[in-house]
Amino acid sequence: MPVIEIKKEASHFVFRSLTVLEKDHLKHWFSSLQPSRNAVFSIIEHFWRELLLSPSEAPLRVTKGKQLTGLMACSQKRLEETARVLHHQGEQLDSITKGLDKMESDLDVADSCCSRCLSK
C-alpha cells in the first residue's frame, strides 16, 4: 500500500512516536527511535518525498520503502516483546521480595521464641 502521510505524534502513554498512514488508512506507530524521533522522521520524510517526486523509479523505491517500514514494524514488535518480558521479570522480582519478607518475619518470630526460651 502507498504511504499517504508521515507524522510526528505522541501516544496516550506520552511516548513520542512517528506514524505512517497507508492508503487504506492503516496506521503504523513507531517509537523508541534512535538517535532521535526527529532524525528518523527527517530521513523517512526525505525518501518518501523523493519517491513522490520521481514516479519513473517508483517500483524500486517502493520496495526499499516497504523494507524500511518492515524493519520499523519489526523493531516495534521486538520492543513490545521486550516490554512484556521485563514486566514478567518485574512480577517475579516482586514475588521474590514478598517471599523474602515473609521469611524475615518468620525468622523474627523464631528469634523472639528462642530468646524467651533462653531467658527462662
C-alpha positions as CSV (number, residue, x, y, z in Angstrom):
1,M,0.0,0.0,0.0
2,P,1.2,3.5,-0.7
3,V,2.1,5.8,2.2
4,I,-0.2,8.9,2.3
5,E,1.1,10.5,5.4
6,I,4.1,10.5,7.8
7,K,3.6,12.4,11.1
8,K,5.2,13.0,14.5
9,E,2.8,12.1,17.2
10,A,2.6,11.1,20.9
11,S,0.7,8.1,22.1
12,H,-1.6,8.4,25.1
13,F,1.3,7.0,27.2
14,V,3.2,10.2,26.3
15,F,5.7,8.3,24.2
16,R,6.9,10.4,21.2
17,S,6.3,8.4,18.0
18,L,6.2,8.5,14.3
19,T,3.1,7.3,12.4
20,V,3.0,6.1,8.9
21,L,-0.5,6.1,7.4
22,E,-1.1,3.9,4.4
23,K,-3.7,4.5,1.6
24,D,-6.2,2.0,3.2
25,H,-6.0,4.1,6.5
26,L,-3.9,1.5,8.2
27,K,-1.7,3.4,10.7
28,H,1.7,2.1,11.9
29,W,3.2,3.5,15.1
30,F,6.9,3.6,15.7
31,S,8.6,4.7,18.9
32,S,11.9,4.4,20.8
33,L,13.7,5.6,17.7
34,Q,17.5,6.2,17.7
35,P,19.2,8.6,17.6
36,S,16.0,10.6,17.9
37,R,12.5,10.8,16.6
38,N,13.3,14.0,14.6
39,A,16.3,12.4,12.9
40,V,14.4,9.3,11.9
41,F,11.4,11.5,10.7
42,S,13.7,13.6,8.6
43,I,15.3,10.5,6.9
44,I,11.9,8.8,6.3
45,E,10.4,12.0,5.0
46,H,13.3,12.6,2.7
47,F,12.9,9.2,1.0
48,W,9.2,9.5,0.9
49,R,9.3,12.9,-0.8
50,E,11.9,11.6,-3.2
51,L,9.6,8.8,-4.1
52,L,6.7,11.1,-4.6
53,L,8.8,13.4,-6.9
54,S,10.2,10.6,-9.1
55,P,7.4,8.3,-10.3
56,S,9.6,6.8,-13.0
57,E,11.7,4.9,-10.4
58,A,8.8,4.2,-8.0
59,P,8.8,0.4,-8.2
60,L,12.4,0.1,-7.0
61,R,11.9,2.7,-4.3
62,V,8.6,1.4,-3.1
63,T,10.5,-1.9,-2.4
64,K,13.1,0.0,-0.3
65,G,10.3,1.9,1.4
66,K,8.5,-1.3,2.2
67,Q,11.7,-2.8,3.6
68,L,12.2,0.2,5.8
69,T,8.6,0.1,7.0
70,G,9.0,-3.7,7.6
71,L,12.2,-3.0,9.7
72,M,10.4,-0.4,11.7
73,A,7.4,-2.7,12.3
74,C,9.8,-5.5,13.4
75,S,11.6,-3.1,15.8
76,Q,8.2,-2.2,17.3
77,K,7.3,-5.8,17.8
78,R,10.6,-6.5,19.5
79,L,10.1,-3.5,21.8
80,E,6.6,-4.8,22.7
81,E,8.0,-8.3,23.4
82,T,10.8,-6.9,25.5
83,A,8.3,-4.8,27.5
84,R,6.3,-8.0,28.2
85,V,9.4,-9.9,29.3
86,L,10.5,-7.1,31.5
87,H,7.0,-6.8,33.1
88,H,7.0,-10.5,33.8
89,Q,10.5,-10.3,35.3
90,G,9.3,-7.4,37.5
91,E,6.4,-9.5,38.7
92,Q,8.8,-12.4,39.5
93,L,11.1,-10.0,41.5
94,D,8.0,-8.7,43.4
95,S,7.1,-12.3,44.3
96,I,10.6,-13.0,45.4
97,T,10.6,-9.8,47.6
98,K,7.3,-10.9,49.2
99,G,8.8,-14.4,49.9
100,L,11.9,-12.9,51.5
101,D,9.8,-10.5,53.6
102,K,7.7,-13.5,54.9
103,M,10.9,-15.4,55.6
104,E,12.3,-12.4,57.5
105,S,9.1,-12.1,59.5
106,D,9.2,-15.9,60.3
107,L,12.8,-15.6,61.4
108,D,11.9,-12.6,63.7
109,V,9.2,-14.8,65.3
110,A,11.6,-17.7,65.7
111,D,14.3,-15.4,67.2
112,S,11.7,-14.0,69.7
113,C,10.6,-17.5,70.7
114,C,14.3,-18.6,71.1
115,S,15.1,-15.5,73.2
116,R,12.1,-16.2,75.5
117,C,13.1,-19.8,75.9
118,L,16.7,-19.0,76.7
119,S,15.8,-16.3,79.2
120,K,13.7,-18.7,81.4
